[in-house]
Amino acid sequence: MTPEEKYQQELIQSEKDHHTPTAGAMIGHILANLHIHQNKLRQVSYYIKGVERSFVQEVFPELISKESRFFDELNYLMLDEDELIPTTTEEFTQYSMLEENGRLKYDTGNDLLMDICKDFSTQLLFITRGVMLSEDENKFGLAEFLKQLYAWIKHQIYSIQSYLGHEVSEGLEEDEEE
């Protein structure tokens, strides 16, 4: 098969997987969310002002690094399972449920940190579905990895919310109900 024929076959399979849904398709969303979220973390790191800046400058470089490691490891686990992974900007944009917005850089530090918490909360919705689908499909390595990612994200929400003086779920209830 030519590279073009293989790619067309991949597009057909991807479309089918996203309508089923499968663990692979759900994890494609998780990967896209992680990719977009790293961009948003960088945006906050570059533009945050006020008292929150020192917290962000101390914590966010490690958040970005850790998300990058999760992203790479999850991609390889997907390849181990012979699953398709998003690799283009178009795919990341299409599959992500997180929204980028250039205007965010002008928000208050508190609002920027809450936006990051909401993004983490949104990611949890896909991760829990990914765990269930992975277990249903006997892809236990993916399920276990997603559980670790879930626990790490829950801790990041706790840490940021604690810094803001909030209860862990404060301001996130709407996202969790969707």
Secondary structure, DSSP 8 states (H G I E B T S, - for coil): --HHHHHHHHHHHHHHHHHTT-HHHHHHHHHHHHHHHHHHHHHHHHH--TTHHHHHHHHHHHHHHHHHHHHHHHHHHHHHTT-----SHHHHHHH------GGGGGS-HHHHHHHHHHHHHHHHHHHHHHHHHHHHTT-HHHHHHHHHHHHHHHHHHHHHHHHHT--TTTTTHHHHH-
